[in-house]
Amino acid sequence: MITRFLRDERGATAIEYALIAALISVAVIAAVQLLGTALTDSFTNTATKVGDAV
């Protein structure tokens, strides 16, 4: 019974998938924050130029 428990790798696989999902989540959050900042800067710049032209 103990040897069967030690050979069972289903829990380890689930943990590996959870770690991969967490890493992907962190990467997505970082990318969205960077993209959001760039978009905000771009829209602010465009609004300033339009305001100056009017």
Phi, psi and omega per residue, in radians:
M1 nan -0.728 -3.132
I2 -1.214 -0.697 3.136
T3 -1.147 -0.641 3.102
R4 -1.136 -0.688 3.103
F5 -1.119 -0.726 -3.122
L6 -1.215 -0.497 3.141
R7 -1.425 -0.324 -3.093
D8 -1.245 2.075 -3.092
E9 -1.919 0.215 -3.117
R10 -1.111 -0.686 3.125
G11 -1.137 -0.706 3.134
A12 -1.119 -0.690 3.121
T13 -1.130 -0.723 3.122
A14 -1.110 -0.695 3.117
I15 -1.150 -0.707 3.106
E16 -1.076 -0.763 3.109
Y17 -1.126 -0.659 3.120
A18 -1.141 -0.701 3.105
L19 -1.155 -0.698 3.100
I20 -1.116 -0.763 3.126
A21 -1.097 -0.697 3.116
A22 -1.135 -0.721 3.128
L23 -1.127 -0.740 3.101
I24 -1.113 -0.694 3.125
S25 -1.082 -0.755 3.124
V26 -1.103 -0.727 3.133
A27 -1.124 -0.719 3.139
V28 -1.148 -0.759 3.141
I29 -1.090 -0.753 3.125
A30 -1.108 -0.744 -3.141
A31 -1.131 -0.727 -3.138
V32 -1.141 -0.695 3.121
Q33 -1.139 -0.745 3.119
L34 -1.144 -0.752 3.134
L35 -1.160 -0.691 3.121
G36 -1.078 -0.735 3.112
T37 -1.132 -0.745 3.130
A38 -1.126 -0.708 3.119
L39 -1.157 -0.707 3.108
T40 -1.070 -0.783 3.110
D41 -1.082 -0.717 -3.126
S42 -1.128 -0.806 3.134
F43 -1.158 -0.660 3.104
T44 -1.116 -0.765 3.109
N45 -1.073 -0.777 3.130
T46 -1.119 -0.756 3.139
A47 -1.115 -0.655 3.105
T48 -1.131 -0.768 -3.141
K49 -1.149 -0.693 3.098
V50 -1.144 -0.726 3.123
G51 -1.129 -0.655 3.108
D52 -1.220 -0.567 -3.107
A53 -1.297 -0.471 -3.109
V54 -1.489 nan nan
